[in-house]
């Protein structure tokens, strides 16, 4: 739990301002007269004080026990939450009688989380280690990779529908696991950054205020990939029934892909004026979809997913505008 200390600013001589540090803090870190301490000015104007600028983040470990009545999916969510919170070692304990359930937990985790693997096991334990440090990939690179993979899922969905290619559509469904892993990596990076605010600029952000908007954009891309999967699955069903796709649905999907590409590109360029134009085009595309009278239930499902792709692309545009204005505010306050 954090502690708040209040100190009065003192003037020594005619030019030097000083402030005392808490005695408990000095003792806790084993400091003494003459010890070096470091003051770091943060983007929000606050000061961070520490004794060792190269001190590494401690390795956190956690044990979790799988009980007889535990739901596997709920248990997986708890372990993922521990991974996101910064626990780099998680030991899953279980009764040997529950080994099948433990294996299900293991398989779900290894298919969902990037670089979180079992490196030690016994008849009653699986120990997961984070083998990929979240700092090994820049946040901007992870976002760019998420954008690229989501784009290709949409493109392959369009191609599979146009060419009635079931293999391509099945590939879209398989690709979703990679996007989910990237999304969790980005979530972990943002969580780590907010827990270590002195590293904000190392992640390419100007202020911690940008973090929730980056998360919204990443979450929107992950949701768009889910709708690419839904489009692929419904298209497979239609093809198996001998159905083809009308030009208008392929045209609406093509426009949604173009607008996704534009909105995610602006996440890196942060041009709020172009963002306004893309937002106008997204609204036009949504109105176009809503204005169609569709009685076919399968085409209704496809149209609804395309509309959701457009809606999530609008979320990304809103994140672009928000981040742009946050950076403008930070610059003006410097």
Helices and strands as residue ranges (DSSP letters): E 10-12, E 16-18, H 23-28, E 38-41, E 47-50, E 60-66, H 72-85, E 87-94, G 96-98, H 99-112, E 116-122, E 125-130, G 134-136, H 139-163, H 166-195, G 197-203, G 208-210, H 211-240, H 247-269, H 272-290, H 297-333
